[in-house]
């Protein structure tokens, strides 16, 4: 009997993708979904679903134990703006928060994982279930990067790695080796819009897995919407870290990029 898998589901399509992939392997999967964040249609891709408020931990752990969960995956983010405006922590969550020296993403997620593992469950990463959805290396769009864009890729890569070491964000927007925007709490799409407005066309976006990032929790993710935002902002290139970036609807992403003349590159 294969272990039951529990998903702590955030927003977007990621929890659905994981639920579908895990069930395809013949494993039972249950999900704790967050009200106002998680898609309601997740119900069709898991064997059992429990709704909780943002910040609640006790109902999640109780539900997983009742369902016999052995392995847990954190699937999808909670919008950071909602984390502040809709947070309703229970006593267990407050206990976890009280142990933190700071509230950086990695520290918070590790603390949540430690609390879950204290109940005998193991927190694992999603990559093993999603290999076909990871970004490949090199150029994977029709249009290759120009010489100027390659310089921006190298410049943006080093900048993003330094920024990631500080656990600030995953993305930077650059043009002609000039920093236009650095991702913080607003998220990638808002960063692209801000950088695109300043760059006025031809901007490059570099998105990486932070060097200190625990890949059980927070893989970088792009999808068709990312390409649409980039195109509207005047972006010409999106470079991501190969093998560590999840590409939602990969065929649609490539098709959207090719239609808009956007170069896709895996570093």
C-alpha positions in Angstrom: 0.0 0.0 0.0 1.6 3.3 -1.1 1.6 6.1 1.5 -1.2 8.7 1.4 0.0 12.1 0.2 -1.4 15.3 1.7 -1.3 18.6 -0.2 -1.3 22.0 1.6 -2.9 23.8 -1.3 -2.3 27.5 -2.2 -3.4 29.4 -5.2 -3.1 28.7 -9.0 -3.0 25.5 -11.0 -0.1 24.0 -9.2 -2.1 22.0 -6.6 -4.3 20.6 -9.5 -1.2 19.6 -11.5 0.2 17.8 -8.4 -3.0 16.1 -7.5 -3.4 14.8 -11.0 0.2 13.6 -11.2 0.1 11.8 -7.8 -3.2 10.0 -8.6 -1.8 8.9 -11.9 0.8 6.9 -9.9 -2.0 5.1 -8.1 -1.6 7.0 -4.8 -4.3 8.4 -2.7 -4.1 12.2 -2.3 -6.0 14.6 0.0 -5.8 18.3 0.2 -6.1 21.1 2.8 -7.4 24.1 0.7 -7.2 27.8 1.7 -10.5 29.8 1.5 -10.2 32.7 -0.9 -6.9 31.3 -2.4 -7.3 27.7 -3.6 -9.2 27.0 -6.7 -12.6 25.3 -6.0 -12.1 22.8 -8.8 -9.2 21.2 -6.9 -11.9 18.9 -5.5 -12.1 17.0 -8.7 -8.4 16.1 -8.6 -8.0 14.8 -5.0 -9.7 12.0 -3.0 -10.7 14.3 0.0 -10.7 18.0 0.6 -10.7 20.2 3.7 -11.2 24.0 3.6 -9.2 26.1 6.1 -8.6 29.8 6.7 -5.2 31.3 6.0 -3.0 30.8 9.0 -4.8 27.8 10.5 -2.5 24.8 11.2 -4.4 22.6 13.7 -7.3 21.7 11.3 -4.7 20.8 8.6 -2.7 18.5 10.8 -5.9 16.9 12.3 -7.3 16.3 8.8 -4.1 14.7 7.6 -3.8 12.4 10.6 -7.5 11.3 10.1 -6.8 10.5 6.5 -3.6 8.6 7.3 -1.2 10.9 5.5 2.4 9.9 5.5 3.9 12.5 3.1 3.1 16.2 2.7 3.7 18.6 -0.1 3.2 22.4 0.0 1.5 23.1 -3.3 1.1 26.7 -4.5 1.6 30.0 -2.8 -0.5 32.2 -0.7 -0.5 35.8 -2.0 1.7 37.8 0.4 -0.8 40.6 0.5 -3.5 38.2 1.6 -1.1 36.8 4.2 -1.3 40.1 6.0 -5.0 41.0 5.2 -6.7 37.6 5.7 -4.4 35.9 8.2 -6.4 34.1 11.0 -3.7 32.2 12.9 -4.8 29.6 15.4 -3.0 28.8 18.6 -0.7 26.3 16.9 0.2 28.7 14.1 1.0 31.4 16.7 3.3 29.0 18.5 5.2 28.4 15.2 5.4 32.1 14.5 6.7 32.8 18.0 9.7 30.7 17.4 10.8 32.6 14.3 13.7 35.1 14.4 12.3 36.7 11.2 9.4 36.1 8.8 11.4 35.5 5.6 9.7 33.0 3.3 12.2 30.2 3.8 12.3 30.5 7.6 8.5 30.5 7.8 8.1 27.5 5.5 10.8 25.5 7.3 9.0 26.2 10.6 5.7 25.0 9.2 7.5 21.8 7.9 9.1 21.2 11.3 5.7 21.4 13.0 4.1 19.0 10.5 7.0 16.5 10.9 6.7 16.7 14.7 3.5 14.8 14.1 5.2 11.9 12.3 4.5 13.0 8.7 7.3 13.8 6.2 7.4 16.9 4.1 8.7 16.2 0.6 9.4 18.2 -2.6 7.2 18.1 -5.7 9.9 17.8 -8.3 9.8 14.0 -8.5 6.2 14.2 -9.7 6.7 17.0 -12.2 9.8 16.3 -14.3 7.9 16.7 -17.6 6.8 20.2 -16.5 10.3 21.6 -15.5 12.1 24.2 -17.7 14.6 22.8 -20.1 18.1 24.2 -20.6 18.9 26.5 -23.5 16.5 28.3 -25.8 13.1 26.7 -26.2 11.3 29.3 -28.3 11.6 30.0 -32.0 13.4 33.2 -31.5 16.9 32.9 -30.0 18.3 35.6 -27.7 20.2 38.4 -29.3 23.7 39.3 -28.3 22.3 42.2 -26.1 19.8 39.8 -24.5 22.6 37.3 -23.7 24.5 40.0 -21.9 21.3 40.9 -20.0 20.8 37.2 -19.1 24.2 37.0 -17.6 23.9 40.3 -15.8 20.4 39.5 -14.5 21.4 36.0 -13.4 24.2 37.3 -11.1 21.9 40.0 -9.8 19.1 37.6 -9.1 21.4 35.2 -7.3 22.7 37.9 -5.0 19.1 39.1 -4.3 18.0 35.5 -3.7 20.8 35.0 -1.1 19.1 37.8 0.9 15.7 35.9 0.5 14.0 39.0 -1.1 12.5 37.6 -4.3 13.1 35.4 -7.3 12.9 37.9 -10.3 14.7 40.9 -11.7 13.9 43.1 -14.7 16.9 44.5 -16.6 17.8 46.3 -19.9 21.2 47.0 -21.3 22.7 45.7 -18.0 20.7 48.3 -16.0 18.5 47.2 -13.1 14.9 48.3 -13.7 13.0 46.3 -11.0 13.7 43.8 -8.2 10.9 41.5 -7.0 9.8 41.9 -3.4 6.4 41.3 -1.8 4.4 42.3 -4.8 5.2 39.2 -6.8 6.6 38.5 -10.3 3.8 39.9 -12.5 3.8 43.3 -10.7 7.6 43.4 -10.9 7.5 42.8 -14.7 4.9 45.6 -15.1 6.9 48.0 -13.0 10.2 47.2 -14.9 8.5 47.3 -18.3 7.1 50.7 -17.7 10.5 52.1 -16.8 12.3 50.3 -19.6 9.8 51.2 -22.4 10.3 48.0 -24.4 13.0 45.4 -24.9 13.3 44.5 -21.2 14.6 41.1 -20.0 13.2 39.2 -17.0 15.4 36.7 -15.1 13.7 34.4 -12.6 15.7 31.9 -10.6 15.5 29.5 -7.7 17.0 31.3 -4.7 20.4 29.8 -3.7 19.2 29.3 -0.1 15.7 28.1 -1.2 14.4 24.8 0.2 13.1 23.2 -2.9 10.5 21.2 -1.0 8.5 24.5 -0.7 8.8 27.1 -3.2 9.9 26.3 -6.8 9.7 29.2 -9.2 6.7 29.0 -11.5 5.8 30.5 -14.9 2.7 30.0 -17.1 0.9 31.5 -20.1 -0.2 34.5 -18.0 3.5 35.3 -17.3 4.1 35.6 -21.0 1.0 37.8 -21.5 2.1 40.1 -18.7 5.6 40.2 -20.1 4.4 41.0 -23.6 2.1 43.8 -22.5 5.0 45.3 -20.5 7.2 45.4 -23.5 9.4 42.5 -22.5 11.3 40.6 -25.1 12.9 37.8 -23.1 12.2 35.5 -20.1 15.1 33.5 -18.7 14.5 31.0 -15.9 16.6 28.4 -14.1 16.5 25.1 -16.0 15.5 22.0 -14.0 14.3 24.1 -11.1 11.5 26.2 -12.6 8.0 24.7 -13.0 6.4 25.6 -16.4 2.6 25.4 -16.2 1.0 24.4 -19.5 4.4 24.2 -21.2 3.1 23.9 -24.8 0.8 27.0 -24.3 3.7 28.9 -22.8 5.9 28.2 -25.8 3.1 28.9 -28.2 2.2 32.2 -26.5 5.9 33.3 -26.5 6.3 32.4 -30.2 3.2 34.4 -31.2 4.5 37.4 -29.4 8.1 37.1 -30.4 9.3 36.5 -26.8 12.5 34.5 -26.3 12.4 31.8 -23.7 15.7 30.6 -22.2 16.7 28.1 -19.6 19.9 28.9 -17.7 
